[in-house]
Amino acid sequence: MFTIEHEFDCTVVTLVDDGPAPLQEDVVINAFEECITVEQYDARLDEMRVVTLSMSQLRDLKAALNLPEGSYVLAPTAPTKG
């Protein structure tokens, strides 16, 4: 299950682990104009853990999910008008 919320400065996607136990904590993805943050609560440390990805890293991750094992360099993309 997941939710999508549009905030003033970002879009927030929350992924809820609703599969069989043991369940993982929710994952919150904040999509800003310049970066993406991924947050998950760490019960062992009683704190949120945050990873920040640049838009370039996000592009690479998207490509990596559909490629076989190996080392890759993607060609830069031209900015699009929106």
HELIX and SHEET records of a PDB file:
HELIX    1   1 MET A   55  ALA A   64  1                                  10    
SHEET    1   A 5 PHE A   2  HIS A   6  0                                        
SHEET    2   A 5 THR A  11  LEU A  15 -1                                        
SHEET    3   A 5 VAL A  27  ALA A  31 -1                                        
SHEET    4   A 5 CYS A  35  ASP A  42 -1                                        
SHEET    5   A 5 GLU A  47  SER A  54 -1                                        
END                                                                             
